[in-house]
Amino acid sequence: MNTAIIVAAGSGSRFGADRPKQFLELAGKPIIARTVLIFEASPMIDAIVVVASADFLEETEAVLAKEHLTKLRAVVAGGETRSESVHAGLSAVPEGTEIVAVHDGVRPLVSEDEIERTIRAAAEYGAACLTAQMTDTVKVVDGAYVVGTLDRRELRRALTPQVFSYEVLKETYNEAVLGEAVTDECFLVEESGKKVLSVAGSPRNIKITTPLDLVIAEALFAAGTEV
């Protein structure tokens, strides 16, 4: 069984809105609904667990109830950090889960192909991260000064889903300090000494963090094609 954990427990403070950004609309539906519907439609996903902020648990349930989802197994409260929230989702996956795909609730433009390829990679190698190439030159800054330039040929942007065998992710979280400010699951897996396979993803798979991101997402959604 392949289970998706959709993490939507953030407050959306960087977006500057009155409510978490996952409830803002993208093409007439809340962003969180758009995201979950992609995993609902994926033939590679058997079950879905959504992790929401404790303060917005009922609102998340109400939004998702309107979509008549057949794969949704639970909506659970997250923690203060991402690692705590993912751990809460991992504790709620159905018995028999073999592969776990962790995805940001505010990445509604992920494709079914990206989901499928990352799951297949994790099934073979134990851990896989969807990534995208860097297009900008990346500088190292110390105070007000540029002190170095990184080789972007060796750099990738981490996207989601990040996919793992259940055993790998469970063992990692059993050993991890959950209160740490960890921004993605691959970091914890890397720190445990395990290798993570990089899977090529699309620059279209953006995370909606700012108002500009939502404008871009609206345009990409309207275009309806890969870029």
N, C-alpha and C positions, 0 to 999 in steps of 0.2 A: 504493500500500500504506500502511495506517495501522498504526503500531506503538506499543504502550504500553510505557513504561519505568516499572516499579514499584520505587520506592525504599524499601528496607527494610534500610539499612546502619547504623541507629542502635544505640546500646548500651542504650537504655532506662533510663538512669540516673535520669531524673526519675520514672519509674514506681516505682522502689524494689524491683523484683523481682530474683531471682537470675539470671534469663536475660532476653534482649531481649523486649520486650512483644509483638513480632510472633509469638512462639511460644506465647503464652498463648491459651487457648481462648475462642472466642465461639460459643455454641450448639453445642458439641461438635466444633468444628474450629479449628485454629490461625488466628489473625487474618490472617496473611499468605495462607493458603489461601483464606479467605473473600474477601479482596480480589481475588486473582488470578482466582478463579472468576467474578466479575462481568465482568471484561474478556474472559475466555474465552467467556462467553455473549453478549457484545455483537456484533451483526452489523457494527458499525462498526470493529471491531478485527480485523486480520489476523495480527498477530504480537505476542508479549509477550517483553520482556527484564526479568528481575528483578535488581536490584542488592542484594547482601547484604554484611554485614560479612565481612571475610576470615576472621575467627575462627569464623564460623558458616556458612560457605559450604556445607559438606557437609550440615549439618543442614537448611539451607534447601532444598537439592536433594532430600533425603530426604522432607521434608514435602510438597513439590510433586509428587514422583514418585507419591505415593499417590492423587493426583487425576486421573491419566491425561490430562493436558492435551494438546490437539492444537496449540495456538497458541504454546506456550512454545518459544522459540528459544535462549535462553541464560540462565544464572544466573552473574553476574560479580561479582567483588569490588569493593566501593566504596572510597572514600578516606577521609581524615580529615575532610573537609568535605562538605556537600551538593553544592556545585558540582563537586567532584572525583568524587563518586559518580555524578551525572547525566552527567558527561562520559564516565565509564567505560561507562555504559549506552548513551550515544549512539554510542560507538565500536563497539558490538556489535549495533546494529540491522541488520536484513537489507538487502541491496542492493535498491534500488528503493523504499525507504521515502520517502513524500512528506509524510506528516503524523506528528508525534510527540506523543503524549499522556503527560505526566509526572504520575505519581500517587503519593501517599504510601501506603506499604504498610500503614499502620495507619489507613486510612480505608475500612473494610469496608462502609460503608452508602451509598456512592455509588450512584446509580441509573443504569440504562442510558439513561434519558432525558437525564440530565445529561451523560453521556459523548457521546451523539449530538449534542446541541445545541452543546456546546463544540467538538467536532471540525468540525461544519459551519461554525461561526463562524470558526475558524482557517483552514479551507480557503478561505474568502472573503476574510478580512482579514489573514491571515499569522500572527496571534497572538491568543489568547483566554484569559481567565482566569475560571474559575468563582468567583463571589463571593456573599456573603450579607450582608444588611443588618445594621447594628448596632442592637441593641435597648436597650442600656444607654447612659446618659450617660457620656461619656469625659472624664476630667479630666487636666490636665497637672500633674504634681507635681514640685516642686523641693525636695529634701531632705524635710522633714516637712510641707511646706505645699502646698496646692492653689494653683496660680498661674494657672490658666486652664481653660476648658471648650471642647472642640472641637465643631463642628457635625456631629452624627452623620448628618445628611442627606447629607453629602458623603463619608462614610466607608463602607467595605465591608470585611468580613473575607475574606481570600484563602483559597479552598478549592482542592482539586484534583479532577479533572485540570486542569493548565494545558497548553494545546495550541498547537503551533506548526507552521508549515511546516518541513520538514527544513532547507531553506536558511537560514531565519531563525535557527533554533536553532544550527545548525552555525557560521554566521558569528559569532553572538554568543559562542559558547564559544571560537572561535579568537582572539577579541579580549580575552576576559575573563582576569582574574587568578584562577586556580582556587583558590588558597589562602584567598581571602577568605571570611569567615563570612557567606555569603549564605543567607538562609532560604528563598528561592524563586526560580524561574527567571524569572518576570516582572520581578523587580528588575533582573536583568542585561539583559534585553531593553529595559526602560525606559531604563536607563543608556546603552544603545547608540543611543538616539534614536528607536527605533521605537515605534509606538503599539500598545497592547494593548486589545482589546475586552473589556468586562466582560459576562459572561453570568450571569444570575440563577440561583443555586443554592439548595438546600434547607438549612435549619438542621439537618436530620437527618444531613447528611453531615459528621459530627464526626470529629476526629482523636483517637485513643485515646492519651493522653499520661499520664494519672494513673489510679489505681484507681477513682476516681469516674467517669471517662469510660467505663471498661469496664462499670460498673454501668448507666450510661445506655444504652450500646450494646446491652447484653443486653435491656433493656426495649424499646428501639426495634426491635430485631430480632424480638422476640417479637410486637410489635404488627403488624409486617409492612406498615405503610401509611405513606404520606407524611404529614408534619406541617407 
